[in-house]
């Protein structure tokens, strides 16, 4: 996946709560937030936070770079920042997120694909790439912006990719809670018509894509092995494929 612009080098992997804090500080202090002593204090506060457990420390230069980019964005005519507070923006309640995005660090969320995530707070959401329309786990949300249309976009870093693959994605259409792997004992929770995240294997690529269940062939099995066959139709190209339980993830229940 290719980043949509060359601004990714300005960002480090700040948590959402840290971005909220910096947004508030920038609104209060403006370009005074660029001062070295101030950035050192902010970096030290972030690095000592419990939310940073398991994450790398923040340097004052990374904080200063964030404020410098924020100042730069204020002068760009193509984007408008609407008069909403950061907390209102990052609540993202219009997206049907089950958790307040600011409190992602407190999630106790699922294992996915093979084994548990080492830091579930970084893997509570997935985002759809504009390049291949596949869904990828979100490693971190870097920053956000409002377009002139009023639409909210967030810049995401995909899990397993570096900053060269960061993308701006539409919050309403391309960010959602992370899909959940279907265990063999849970196959009965999948029904015809359900939206699934399905592992699509092709000769030249293998991607996680949206698909709907067309038919299910149930089979007797135990809790460790599922022999059921799920006929799915991929939303992107309307092709159909029969897959096993190991290739499907269900959407979180509302």
Secondary structure, DSSP 4 states (H G I P E B T S, - for coil): ---SSSGGGG-----HHHHHHHHHHHHHHGGGGG-HHHHHHHHHHHHTSGGGTTSPPPPHHHHHHHHHHHHHHHT-TTB---S--HHHHHH-GGGT-SS-GGGGGG------SSS--S-GGGGSEEEE-TTT--EEEEEEEEEEEEBTTS-EEEEEEETT--GGG-EEEEHHHHEEEPPEE--GGGGGG--TT-EEEEEEE-SS-EEEEEEEEEEEE-----SS----EEEEEETTT--EEEE-GGGEEEPPP-
